Amino acid sequence: MATAKKTFRSRAPAKAGPAAVAGVEPLGKVRRSQLIATYGIGAIIDLEKGSFMPMGLEDWESATRLPSLTIGEARLQAQLGVSHFRLPPVSEDLGPSGRVDPAHSAPAIRFPAWHECPKCHRIGTEGDPFQLSADGSQLECTAHGRPVFTTPVRFVLACRKGHMDEFPWAWWAHRRRDGGVCDRPTLELKSRGKSAALADLYVHCQKCGSSESMGDAFRPESLKGTNCYGRRPWLHDRQPGCDSPPRVIQRGASNAHFPVVASALSIPPVSEATFQIIEGHWMTLGALPAEAVAPVLTNLANTYDIPLDALMAAYREKQKIEGTHGEFTDAGSRAEEYAALSNDRDDPIVGGIAPQFCNAVSDPPEAIARWFDLVGAVSRLREVRALAGFSRIEPFPVSGERIAKAIQDGQVSPLSKTARNWLPAAEIRGEGMFLRFRTETVDAWVEANPDISARVRVLETRSAAIANDRGYLRDYRITARLLLVHSFAHALIRTISIDCGYSSSALRERLYVSDADPLRPAMNGVLIYTGSPDSEGSLGGLVRLADPKQLERIVLQTIRNARWCGSDPVCLETDPAQSGDRVSGAACHCCLLVPETACEKFNRELDRTMLVGSPETSEFGHWQGYFDDLAD
């Protein structure tokens, strides 16, 4: 059955307004950053012209080869085993005609192929019975005198290995009929009109009269006897022999696509201007024989009017990072970022290129110094987020160095048929505020409240059980330290969004949490930064909050707000054993939950009792919260 392969536009903030693609209207527009997460490869997007799925990297090749779309982040590249990243393409206007260049648009395919006529409620595909519109982007029903645009059906099939397929409409309508599907079925999707319930919806075959309700379509046993055919529409192929049972999901359901995104901050030496020069010319420098490097670097030094020694040092540093492919871990990367955020840094502009990291550390205000030992005002910050794969049905938390293995094992769906030396990515330039907890105070608090361990143990056991059921390995444990830092980060984001005018969806947390080990000391810090890829930060507004007077007020207000929740006492008395997939204690929409774009952990692994203490009636005992000594 033919499907129309078209393109849709990804746009930068400056690009706006509809345009035509070589005489054919584009399917729609999405932001460049959305192609790295929400609307990434393999997702289902509802656009102006219907429902479509972005294609794989093979289809992106020609549209992303421009040098202006190539970006680098050496540490993240080493972690993911690629040579560079590419920004999603942005369509370009072709002059006063208003047309756009289709070569610079992101490719997409119509999915699902099955559509419904809103007038006669016939369901079918292109050619049976619907026709392609004149502009080639929509399907039409021609049974009503004049064409009527159809709408995509609501239901599709998916499996845990990332495959996606059409809902078996003909089989479903005839599944109770002796003899199975009739010859040349004519299907319609109708409602009995009694309610909006799914059970009121049914598929009817006009040819033989068979019909079936959609009421139990979402029950796993409803598809008993059917197999997953391993279809991968975004790659134009299928993987036969899939042993994962298919499930019915709604086209726009949140579990249809969970992007696997790896990220890293640009910190010294990668953030330095000289390193950026080397990174920008690495495609050439990396291919040169050793004896040809010095002359090329000499020319670059003359071009940018900088010392040759500085460029040579950056070149060696780049070589060193390149040699760590397969060895660079997310834990090691976080430790380096934690160290960078704990120190002053203000590198000079070199050759007209500004450094990508600028940080000013200071002691915390006296009122909060018993809990924190350092504050960082990060006035210049760059983060690179790379899309490495995706999962369906359930999120698959996997760190950068394990993604390749997860793809090989079928736990994460790939972005291409064969491995590429690049991945799609977006860069975020903004600012942030870093708070580092006092390690000795955190350790003393945990030791002084032994009952915390029993509560934490329940969440750790639940987290380990989920990982075992879904077949992935965790690279961390749930500890009181993690629950404390993560819960405080969410409480702080909510306070900033309410008191300071920032949208919580425009902010993002980056957690630095680990227990001490022989390789490195304990980490307990959090960076709150502007999380919008389509802006240049907030022009100093977030950094200004690190000012001692502002910070003292905000932190104290955050702690006071956390003491009470609109769902108390139910929220505070939540049994962590009943948290299910949330793997959280006292945390709800009234106190700690934030938009998932702002959270690294899908709003999991939170517990407000770590901040303010447990109730007297807690079955785990009573303990003081980390901030319990705050005076009212």
C-alpha positions in Angstrom: 0.0 0.0 0.0 1.6 3.3 -1.1 2.3 6.1 1.3 3.2 9.6 0.4 6.8 10.5 1.4 6.9 14.3 1.8 8.9 16.9 3.8 8.0 19.2 6.6 9.8 22.2 7.8 11.8 22.6 10.9 12.2 26.2 11.7 14.5 28.5 13.7 13.0 31.4 15.7 13.6 33.8 12.9 11.7 31.7 10.3 8.0 32.0 10.3 5.0 32.0 8.0 3.8 29.4 5.5 5.5 28.8 2.2 5.4 26.4 -0.8 7.9 23.7 -1.4 8.7 23.6 -5.2 5.1 24.3 -6.0 3.8 21.9 -3.3 2.8 23.2 0.1 4.9 21.9 3.0 3.3 19.5 5.4 3.8 21.8 8.4 6.4 23.4 10.6 8.1 22.3 13.8 10.8 23.9 15.8 14.3 22.7 15.2 14.7 21.7 18.9 11.5 19.6 18.8 13.1 17.2 16.2 15.6 16.2 19.0 13.0 15.2 21.5 9.2 15.4 21.3 9.0 15.1 17.5 12.2 13.2 16.9 12.8 10.4 14.4 10.1 7.7 14.8 7.6 9.9 16.6 4.1 10.7 15.3 3.5 14.3 14.6 0.1 15.9 14.0 0.8 18.6 11.4 -1.5 20.9 9.4 -1.8 18.3 6.6 -2.3 15.3 8.8 -0.3 12.8 10.8 3.3 12.1 9.8 6.5 10.3 11.1 10.0 11.8 10.7 12.3 9.6 8.7 15.7 8.1 9.7 19.2 9.5 9.2 19.6 8.1 5.7 16.9 10.5 4.6 18.5 13.3 6.5 21.9 13.0 4.8 21.4 15.4 1.9 19.6 18.0 3.9 22.2 18.1 6.7 25.5 18.2 4.8 25.9 21.9 5.0 28.9 23.0 7.1 26.7 25.5 8.9 24.6 22.6 10.3 27.7 20.7 11.8 28.3 21.3 15.5 30.7 19.7 18.0 30.9 18.8 21.6 34.1 16.6 22.0 33.2 15.0 25.4 29.7 14.0 24.3 31.0 12.8 20.9 33.5 10.5 22.7 30.7 9.2 24.9 28.4 8.4 22.0 31.2 7.2 19.6 30.5 9.7 16.8 32.7 12.2 15.0 30.3 15.2 15.0 26.7 16.3 15.4 24.3 17.9 12.9 21.6 20.4 13.6 18.2 19.5 12.1 17.7 21.3 8.7 15.9 24.6 8.5 14.1 25.4 5.3 15.2 28.4 3.3 13.1 30.8 1.3 13.7 30.9 -2.4 12.9 34.5 -3.0 9.8 36.7 -3.4 7.7 33.7 -4.6 7.4 32.5 -1.0 8.6 29.0 -1.9 11.1 27.1 0.2 13.8 24.7 -0.7 12.7 21.1 -0.2 16.3 20.0 0.0 16.6 21.8 3.4 13.4 20.3 4.9 13.1 17.4 7.3 11.7 14.3 5.5 8.5 12.6 6.8 6.2 9.8 5.8 2.4 9.6 6.3 1.6 7.5 9.3 -0.8 6.0 10.0 -1.8 5.2 6.4 -5.4 4.5 7.4 -7.7 7.5 7.4 -11.4 8.2 8.2 -13.8 10.4 6.2 -15.4 12.7 8.8 -18.6 12.8 6.7 -19.4 9.2 5.7 -17.0 7.6 8.3 -15.5 5.2 5.8 -12.0 4.1 6.8 -9.3 3.1 4.3 -6.0 4.0 2.7 -4.7 5.9 -0.4 -6.3 4.2 -3.4 -8.8 2.2 -1.3 -11.1 4.3 -1.2 -9.3 7.6 -0.8 -7.4 9.7 -3.3 -4.3 11.9 -2.9 -5.1 15.6 -3.1 -3.7 17.8 -5.9 -0.9 19.2 -3.7 0.2 15.6 -2.8 0.0 16.2 1.0 -3.5 15.1 2.0 -6.1 12.3 1.3 -9.5 13.1 0.1 -12.8 11.2 0.1 -14.5 11.8 -3.3 -17.9 10.1 -2.5 -19.7 13.4 -1.7 -19.8 15.4 -4.8 -16.8 17.5 -3.8 -13.7 16.2 -2.1 -13.6 16.0 1.7 -10.3 15.9 3.5 -9.9 12.8 5.6 -8.4 12.5 9.1 -5.9 9.9 10.4 -7.3 7.1 12.5 -6.8 7.2 16.3 -5.3 3.7 16.8 -2.0 2.1 15.9 0.1 -0.9 17.0 3.4 -0.7 18.8 5.7 -3.1 20.7 8.4 -2.7 23.4 11.1 -3.2 20.8 10.1 0.0 19.0 8.2 -1.4 16.1 5.1 0.3 14.9 2.3 -0.8 12.6 -1.2 -0.1 11.4 -4.1 -1.2 13.4 -5.6 -4.4 11.8 -9.0 -2.9 11.0 -10.2 -5.6 8.6 -9.2 -8.4 10.9 -10.7 -6.6 13.9 -14.1 -6.1 12.2 -14.2 -9.8 11.3 -12.5 -11.4 14.2 -15.7 -13.2 15.4 -16.9 -14.1 11.9 -16.6 -17.7 10.7 -14.3 -17.7 7.8 -12.4 -14.6 8.8 -12.2 -11.5 6.7 -14.6 -11.3 3.8 -13.6 -10.6 0.2 -12.9 -6.9 -0.5 -14.3 -5.6 2.9 -15.8 -2.1 3.0 -15.2 -0.6 6.5 -16.6 2.3 8.4 -15.9 3.5 11.9 -19.1 4.6 13.7 -20.4 5.6 17.1 -23.6 4.5 18.6 -24.0 8.0 20.0 -24.8 7.0 23.5 -21.6 8.3 25.1 -18.0 9.3 24.4 -16.7 6.0 25.8 -14.5 3.8 23.6 -17.0 1.0 23.9 -19.5 3.1 22.0 -17.2 3.1 19.0 -17.4 0.2 16.5 -16.0 -1.0 13.2 -18.6 -2.2 10.7 -18.1 -3.9 7.3 -20.7 -2.8 4.8 -20.0 -5.8 2.6 -20.8 -8.7 5.0 -22.4 -6.9 8.0 -19.7 -7.9 10.5 -19.0 -5.4 13.3 -16.9 -5.2 16.4 -16.7 -2.8 19.3 -13.5 -1.0 20.1 -14.2 -1.3 23.8 -11.6 -3.9 24.6 -9.0 -2.9 21.9 -6.5 -1.9 24.6 -6.7 -5.2 26.5 -3.5 -7.2 25.9 -5.5 -10.4 25.3 -7.5 -8.7 22.5 -4.7 -9.3 20.1 -4.0 -12.8 21.2 -2.7 -14.9 18.3 -1.4 -11.9 16.4 2.3 -11.2 16.0 4.4 -8.1 15.6 5.7 -7.9 12.1 8.7 -5.8 13.0 7.7 -2.8 10.9 9.9 0.4 11.1 8.2 3.0 9.0 10.8 5.6 9.7 13.4 3.3 8.1 11.3 1.9 5.2 11.8 -1.7 6.4 10.8 -4.4 8.8 12.6 -6.7 11.2 11.1 -10.2 10.9 10.9 -12.5 13.9 10.0 -10.0 16.6 8.9 -11.8 19.7 7.5 -8.8 21.5 3.6 -8.9 21.5 2.0 -5.9 19.8 -0.1 -3.4 21.8 -2.8 -1.0 20.8 -2.1 2.6 21.6 -3.6 5.9 20.6 -1.8 7.8 17.8 -1.1 10.7 20.1 -0.3 8.8 23.3 2.7 9.8 25.3 4.0 6.3 25.3 4.3 6.2 21.5 7.7 7.7 21.6 10.3 8.1 24.4 13.4 9.8 23.0 16.8 8.7 24.3 18.7 12.0 24.6 22.3 12.3 25.8 23.6 15.7 26.8 26.8 17.4 28.1 27.8 20.9 29.1 30.7 22.6 27.2 33.3 23.2 30.0 37.0 23.9 29.9 39.0 23.0 27.9 36.3 22.2 25.3 34.6 25.6 25.9 37.8 27.7 25.3 38.0 29.7 22.1 41.1 28.0 20.9 39.5 24.6 21.3 36.5 25.8 19.3 38.8 26.8 16.5 40.3 23.3 16.4 36.8 21.7 16.7 35.6 23.7 13.8 38.4 22.5 11.5 38.7 19.0 12.9 37.2 17.3 9.8 40.3 18.5 8.0 42.8 18.4 10.9 41.8 14.9 12.0 42.5 13.5 8.5 46.0 15.1 8.1 49.2 13.1 8.5 51.3 14.2 11.5 53.8 16.2 9.5 51.1 18.3 7.9 49.5 19.4 11.1 52.0 22.1 12.1 51.7 24.1 8.8 47.9 24.0 8.9 47.9 25.2 12.6 50.4 28.0 11.7 48.0 29.2 9.0 45.1 29.1 11.5 47.1 31.0 14.1 47.8 33.7 11.6 44.2 33.8 10.4 42.8 34.2 14.0 45.8 36.2 15.2 46.5 33.9 18.2 49.7 32.2 19.4 50.6 28.9 17.7 51.4 27.3 21.1 47.8 27.9 22.2 46.4 26.2 19.1 48.8 23.4 19.4 47.8 22.8 23.0 44.1 22.7 22.0 44.9 20.3 19.2 46.6 17.9 21.6 43.7 18.1 24.0 41.3 17.3 21.1 43.5 14.3 20.2 43.4 13.1 23.8 39.6 13.3 24.0 39.3 11.5 20.6 41.3 8.7 22.0 38.8 8.1 24.8 36.0 6.9 22.5 34.2 4.0 24.2 35.8 4.9 27.6 34.2 8.2 28.3 31.3 7.7 30.7 28.3 9.8 31.8 29.5 9.6 35.4 33.0 10.8 34.5 31.5 13.6 32.4 29.3 14.8 35.3 32.2 14.7 37.7 34.2 17.0 35.4 31.2 19.4 35.1 30.8 19.4 38.9 34.4 20.4 39.3 34.1 23.2 36.6 30.9 24.6 38.2 32.7 24.7 41.6 35.5 27.0 40.3 35.7 30.5 38.9 36.2 30.7 35.1 36.3 33.7 32.8 38.4 32.9 29.7 39.2 35.7 27.3 37.8 36.2 23.8 40.4 34.9 21.3 40.3 35.5 17.6 36.9 37.1 17.9 35.5 33.9 19.4 33.9 34.0 22.8 34.4 31.1 25.3 31.3 29.0 25.9 31.6 28.8 29.7 31.8 31.6 32.3 31.3 31.0 36.0 31.6 33.1 39.2 31.6 31.2 42.5 30.9 32.7 45.9 30.1 31.8 49.5 26.4 31.4 50.2 24.6 33.9 52.3 25.0 33.4 56.0 21.3 32.4 56.5 21.7 29.3 54.3 25.5 28.6 54.8 24.7 25.7 57.2 23.2 23.8 54.3 25.2 25.0 51.3 28.9 25.7 50.9 29.1 27.2 47.4 27.0 29.2 44.9 27.9 29.5 41.2 26.5 32.2 38.8 27.0 30.7 35.3 26.6 33.7 33.1 27.6 31.8 29.9 26.6 28.3 29.3 26.2 25.9 26.4 24.6 22.5 26.4 24.5 20.0 23.5 21.6 17.5 23.5 21.9 14.6 21.0 19.1 12.2 20.0 20.6 8.7 20.0 17.5 6.5 19.8 14.1 6.1 21.2 11.8 3.5 22.9 8.1 2.9 22.9 5.6 1.8 25.5 8.0 2.5 28.3 10.9 4.9 28.8 14.3 3.3 28.7 16.8 5.2 30.9 20.2 4.5 29.5 23.4 6.5 29.7 25.4 7.6 26.6 28.1 4.9 26.7 25.4 2.1 26.9 23.1 3.3 24.1 25.0 1.3 21.4 24.6 -1.9 23.3 20.9 -1.2 24.0 20.3 -0.6 20.3 22.1 -3.9 19.5 19.9 -5.8 22.0 16.7 -4.3 20.6 15.9 -2.3 23.7 16.3 1.0 22.1 15.3 1.7 18.5 18.0 3.0 16.1 17.8 6.2 14.1 19.3 4.6 11.0 19.6 1.2 9.3 23.4 1.2 9.6 25.6 3.0 12.1 26.5 6.6 11.2 29.4 8.8 12.3 27.0 11.5 13.4 23.8 12.1 15.3 21.2 14.9 15.2 21.6 17.4 18.1 20.5 20.8 19.3 22.6 23.3 21.3 21.3 25.4 24.2 23.0 28.7 25.0 21.9 30.3 28.2 22.8 30.8 31.9 22.3 29.1 35.1 22.6 29.0 38.9 24.6 26.3 40.7 24.1 25.3 44.4 26.4 22.9 46.1 25.3 21.2 49.3 27.7 20.8 52.2 28.9 17.2 52.0 29.7 16.9 55.7 26.2 18.3 56.6 24.4 15.8 54.3 26.4 12.9 55.7 25.8 14.0 59.3 22.0 14.4 58.5 21.8 10.8 57.1 23.7 9.3 60.0 21.6 11.2 62.6 18.4 9.9 61.1 18.7 6.1 60.6 15.0 5.6 59.9 15.5 7.3 56.5 17.3 4.2 55.3 14.2 2.0 55.6 12.2 4.5 53.4 15.0 4.8 50.9 15.4 1.1 50.7 11.8 0.7 49.6 12.3 3.0 46.7 15.6 1.4 45.8 14.1 -2.0 45.7 11.2 -0.8 43.6 13.6 0.9 41.2 15.8 -2.2 40.9 12.7 -4.3 40.2 11.5 -2.0 37.4 15.0 -2.1 35.8 15.0 -5.9 36.0 11.5 -6.2 34.5 12.4 -3.9 31.6 15.8 -5.4 31.0 18.2 -2.5 31.6 21.1 -1.9 33.9 21.1 1.1 36.2 24.2 3.1 36.6 23.2 4.6 40.0 21.4 3.7 43.2 18.6 5.6 44.9 20.0 7.2 48.1 18.9 9.8 50.6 21.4 12.1 49.0 19.7 11.7 45.6 16.2 12.2 46.9 17.3 15.3 48.9 19.0 17.1 46.0 16.4 16.1 43.4 13.5 17.2 45.6 15.1 20.5 46.4 15.8 21.1 42.7 12.1 20.7 41.9 11.0 22.9 44.9 13.4 25.6 43.8 12.2 25.5 40.1 8.6 25.9 41.4 9.6 28.9 43.6 11.5 30.6 40.8 8.6 30.1 38.4 6.1 31.6 40.9 8.1 34.3 42.6 10.5 35.4 39.8 8.3 35.2 36.6 10.1 32.4 34.9 8.1 29.6 33.3 9.0 26.3 34.9 9.0 24.8 31.4 11.8 27.3 30.4 14.0 26.1 33.2 15.8 22.8 33.6 17.7 20.9 36.3 21.0 19.1 35.9 21.8 16.9 38.9 25.3 16.1 40.3 24.8 13.4 42.8 27.0 10.4 43.8 28.4 8.9 46.9 32.1 9.1 47.5 34.3 6.3 46.0 38.0 5.6 45.5 38.0 7.6 42.2 36.2 10.8 43.3 34.6 12.5 46.3 30.9 12.7 46.8 28.8 15.0 44.6 25.7 16.8 45.9 24.8 19.8 43.7 22.3 21.0 41.3 22.4 23.4 38.3 19.2 25.2 37.4 19.5 26.8 34.0 17.5 28.1 31.1 16.4 25.1 29.2 15.0 26.5 25.9 17.1 25.7 22.8 15.5 28.5 20.9 16.7 31.4 23.1 19.9 32.9 24.2 19.0 32.6 27.9 17.2 35.3 29.9 19.7 38.2 29.5 21.1 37.8 33.0 17.9 37.3 34.9 18.7 33.9 36.2 22.3 34.7 37.1 21.0 37.7 39.0 19.1 35.3 41.3 22.5 34.1 42.6 23.0 37.5 44.2 23.2 36.9 48.0 20.1 38.9 48.9 18.0 37.4 46.2 19.3 33.9 46.8 18.7 33.9 50.5 15.1 35.0 50.0 14.4 32.4 47.3 16.0 29.5 49.1 14.2 30.3 52.4 10.9 30.7 50.5 11.5 27.4 48.8 11.9 25.6 52.1 8.9 27.2 53.6 6.8 26.3 50.6 7.9 22.7 50.8 6.6 22.4 54.4 3.0 22.4 53.3 1.3 20.9 50.3 -2.3 21.4 49.2 -2.7 17.6 49.3 -1.5 17.2 52.8 -1.8 15.1 55.0 -2.3 12.6 52.2 0.8 13.6 50.3 3.2 13.7 53.2 1.9 10.3 54.5 2.3 8.6 51.1 3.6 5.1 51.4 6.6 4.8 48.9 5.8 1.1 48.5 2.6 2.2 46.6 4.3 4.6 44.3 4.5 2.2 41.4 6.5 3.4 38.4 6.8 6.9 40.0 9.4 5.5 42.4 8.7 8.4 44.7 7.6 9.2 48.2 5.8 12.4 49.1 5.5 14.2 45.8 2.5 15.4 43.8 1.4 18.1 41.5 0.7 20.4 44.4 4.3 20.4 45.8 7.1 18.9 43.7 6.2 17.8 40.2 7.3 20.1 37.4 7.0 19.9 33.6 8.8 16.9 32.3 11.0 19.1 30.1 12.4 20.5 33.3 13.2 17.2 34.9 16.0 14.7 34.1 14.2 11.8 35.6 10.6 12.0 34.3 9.3 13.3 37.6 10.5 10.2 39.5 12.7 9.7 42.5 11.3 12.5 44.6 10.4 12.7 48.3 9.5 15.9 50.1 10.1 14.2 53.5 13.8 14.6 52.8 13.4 18.3 52.9 11.0 18.8 55.8 10.9 15.6 57.7 8.4 12.7 58.1 5.1 12.9 60.0 4.9 11.6 63.5 2.6 8.8 62.2 5.0 7.4 59.6 5.4 3.7 59.7 9.1 4.2 58.9 9.6 6.2 62.0 10.1 10.0 62.5 13.1 11.9 61.2 14.2 15.5 60.7 14.3 16.9 57.2 17.6 18.3 56.0 16.1 21.8 56.4 14.2 21.2 59.7 16.2 23.7 61.7 14.8 26.6 59.6 13.3 29.2 61.8 9.7 30.3 60.9 
